Amino acid sequence: MDASALSFLFDDFLGQPVWMWTVFLSIVAVVLALDLGVLHKDQKEIGVGESVVLSAFYFALAVAFGGWVWWTMGPQAGLEYYTGFMVEWSLSLDNVFAISMIFGYFAVPRKYQHRVLFWGILGVIVMRGAMIAMGAALVSQFSWVLYLFGAFLLFTGLKILWMADKEGGVADNPLLGLLRRRLRVTEGFHGERFWVRERDPATGRLAWAATPLFLCLVLVEAVDLVFAVDSVPAILGITTDTYVVFAANAFALLGLRPLFFLMAELVARLRHLKAALAALLVFIAAKMVYGEVLDTKVGVEWSLGGVLLILGAGVVASLPAYRREKKAEDAEQQA
């Protein structure tokens, strides 16, 4: 093949050569294909052991890809990737609360939950890609946008603290009400199918109807989109390199999916996780505005250290609180 025919691989696309995007997207495509087409081809519940193995694999893959970023783009980009990955992964933990509520409301069997998570995460990766590209373009053209991002992250962090003990009901979700009004919905599940054809009671003709699993998928996508509005400005406060931002987002989301079945229980024990996430957003907002006001770049090593310190403090503070609550519950049961 003529070498000139492959010259496009070295053309710039969103700040990096096409070949680097090809490598990244190929890895993601292969992992997703193996996940759905091989590992979870048959409907089954994901056990604790499988969740641990898959989670370890995804985490190792994310770390290895960060090493490749470090090698090809330099130490600065490597540190930015690892910092962004930790921020996105930790912020994505908050999704577990909302997704668990959605699964509970629809009473989705565990063997169908993986399918909803797979397509939900795939959809949000595409949506986040578009949001990241637009956000990075705005920042590169108008640096003052970082002030808006900083203010938004500060507001979001304070809102998380204020709403920490308040939970909204899935039944009151306006999107769910709209779907029920506009779509024919079956009474129960039809395996892992999102749509089925059934007879219309009024006409007797076959017509397409959505299953509750489809409604669940739409709500999961909507939840992920809402959380993306927070997480994308957060990582853009660390780096505006579209490649690094998108890769950190993608690997954080891919790794969270198999871990969901463990995190649903673990997150419930981390009583101060929401406070830590709120502090994390405030920290990034302060770093973002500080760098713009003083026209200086805060070292990414300080960002990574701050992220790890805040998350570690949240976990450490949560464990004694959980033990105290557990003892109180046991005492009440014995009484």
N, C-alpha and C positions, 0 to 999 in steps of 0.2 A: 504494500500500500504506500502511496506517495506520502512522504512526511508532511507535505503542505496540507494534506487533507485532515491531518490531526492538529494543525496549528491552532484551531479554535479552542483546544483544551487549555491553552495558555492565555486565552483572552480573559480580561478582568470581568468578573460578575459579582456585584455587590461587595467589592473590596478585595476579593480573592480570586485566584485563577479557577477556571471552570473545572479543571481536573481535581482540585481539592473538594469542590462541592460534589463532584461525581463520587469520590471515595466515601465521603460522609453519607450521602443519600443512599449509596449502594449498601453500606453497612446497615443502615436503618431498615431498608427494604428486605434484606436477607433475614435480619432478626425477626421482623414482623411475619415474614412468610414461614419461617421455621416455627414460630410461636403458634400461629393459627393453623397452618397447614400440616404440621407434623406433631408437635408436642400436645396440642389441644384439638386435634382433629375430631375426636369423639367427645361427647358431652360427659363431663365427670366433675366431681368436686375436687378443688385444689386443696390438698392437705397441707399441714404445717411443714412437713419435711420438704415437699416440693416447693413451697413458697420460699423456704430458706435457701434451697439450692438455686432456684431461679433468681432470687434477689441478689445472692452473692455473685452469680454470673453477670447480671446486669451492672452491678456496682463495679466489678473488676473490669468489665468492658468500658464503662465510663472513665475509669481511672487510666486504663491503657490508651484510650483515645486522647485523654488529656496529655499523656506522655508524648503522643504523636504530634499534638498541637505544639507542645513545648519544643520538640525537635525541629519541626518545619517552620514555625513562626517565631520562635524565640522564647526565653524565660518569661518575659512580660506577658505575652499572650497566654502562656501556659498557666501562670498564676491567675490571670483574669478568668480563664476557663474554669479552674478549680473553685475559685471564689463564686463565680456565677452559678456553677453546678450546685454548690452547697446552699446558696440562697434560694434557687429555684426548687431544689429538693425539699428544703425545710418549709417553704411557703406552700408547696403542694400538699404537705401533710394536712393542712387545714381542709383540703378537699375531702379528706377521709370522713370528717364529721358529716358534711353535707351529703356525700354519696351514700354513706351508711344509712342516713335518714331516708333517702330515696328508696334504697333497696328494702328497708324495713317497711315503708309505707305500701309498696307494691307487693310485699312478701315474695320477692324474687328468690327462687331456690338457688342455693350456692352453686349448683352445677351450671346455671345460666349466667351467673354474675360475670364470669371471665369474658364471655362474648360481648356483654354490654361495655365492660371496661376496655376491651380491645378496640372496638369501633369508636368508642367515645374518645379514647386517647389519640387514635389515628386522626379523627376529625379535628381535635384541638391542636395537634401538631401543625396541621395545615393552616388553621386560623391564626395560630401564634406566629407562623412564618410570615404571613401577610402583615400582622401588627408590628412585628419586629422590623420588617423592611420599611414600613411607613414611619415608625418611631425613629429609627436610625437616620432616615433621610431628613426628617424634621430637625433632629439635633444637629446634623451636619450643616444644614442651611441656616438654622436659627438657633444659636446657642442659648438664647434666653428661654427656650422651651424647657431646659433643665430646671429653671426656677419653678415652672408650672408642675413638672414631675415631682420635684421636691415637696412642694406644697401639697400635692395630691397624696404622696406617700405619708406625709405627716398627718394629714386628715384621716387617711385610712388606718394608720397605726392607732390613733386616738379612738377611732370608731370601734376597732377590734377590742380595745380595753373596755369601752363603754358597753359593748354588746356581748362581752365574754360569757355572761351568765344568762343571756337571753337567746332563745332558739325559736326560729320561725317554723311554722308547720308546712309540710309539703302540700297538704290538702288545700291550703289557702293560696298556693302559688298561682298567680294570674295566667302564666303560660299553660299550666295544666288545665285550667278552666277553658282557655281558648282551644286547646287541642280536643278536649272532650266535646266542645260545641261544634267544631268543624269536621271532626273525623268520626267515622264509624269505628267503634272499639269493641273487641270481643269481650266476652265475660271473663274468660280465663286465659291461661297461657296455652300456646300451641308449640310445645317444645321450645327450641331456641329461635323460632321464626319471629320476625318483626311484623310481617304482613301475611295474611291468609285470605283465601276466597271462601266466602260462606253465603248462604242464601239469605236474601233480604226478606224479613218477615212480611213486609207490605206487598212486595211484588213477586216474591218467589224466585227471583233471578239471582244468579251468582254475582257477588260484588266484592270488591276488595275491602278489607277491614284491618285496621291496625290492632296489634295485640298490646297488652299492658307492657310487654317488654320494649316495644317501640316508644311508648310514652316515657318509660324509664330512661331509655337512651337519649331522647331529646332533652330531658331535664338534666341528665349528666353533662351533656354538651353545653347546656346553658350555664350550669354551675362552673364548668371549666372556663368558659368564656369570661364570666364575671371575675374569677380569680386571675385570669390572664391580664385583666385591666390593671391589677395590682402588681403582678410579678414582672411584666414587661418593663414598666418604668423603673422598677427596682434594679433589674440587671443592667439596664441602660445607664444607671447611675454608677455602675462599676466599669463598664466598657461599652463603647458604641460600635465595636467591630461586629458587623452583622453575622459573620460566620461563627465567631466565638459565642455570641449570644444565642443563636439558633441551635448550635450544637449542645450547649449547656442545657437549654430548655428541653430539647428532644431526649437527651439521655436521662435527665431527671424524671421526665414523664414516663419513659419506658421502664425505668427502674422502680418507679412507685407502683406500677400496675400489679406485678406479681406479689409485691410486698403488702398490698392492700389487705389481704386476708389476715396478715399478722398485725398490721398497723391499726386496724379497726379496734382490736383489743388493746394494743399497746398505747395508742393515743388517748384512750379513755383513762388511762392511768397517769398520763402526763397533765396534771391539773393546771400547771402554769405554762403550758405550751403556748396558748394564745397570747399570754402576756409577753413571752419571749419573742413571738412572731411580731407583735406590735412594736416591741423595742427594736427589733431588727429593722423594720421599716423606718422607724424614726432615725435610727443610726445611719441608714443609707441616705435618707433625706438630708440629714445634717452634713454628711460627707459631701453630697452632691452640691449643696448650696455653698458650703465652705470653700470648695474648690473653685466655684465660679466667682464668688465675691473677692477672694484673694488672688484669683487668676493663677492658681497653682494646682498641681495634680497630687492628690493624696496617694501615697504608695499603696499598691495593690496588696502588698504583704500586710499592711495595717488593716486593710479591708477584710482580708481572709482571717486575720487574727481576731478582729472584732466580731465577725460572724460566728466563729467557733466558740468564742468566749460567751456570747449572748445565748447561743443554743445550749451550750454546756451548763450554763447557770440555770436555764429553764428546766433542764432535765434533773439536775441535782436538787433543785428546790422542790420538784414535783414528788420525788420518791418518799421523803418523810411525810408529806401531806397525804399521800395515798396510803401509807402504812397506818397513819393515825385514823383515817376514815375507815379502813378495813377493820381495825381493832374495835372501833365504835360500833360498826355493823355487827361484828361477831358477838360483842357484848350484848347488843339489843336482842339478837336471836337467841342467845342462851338465857336471857332474862324472860 
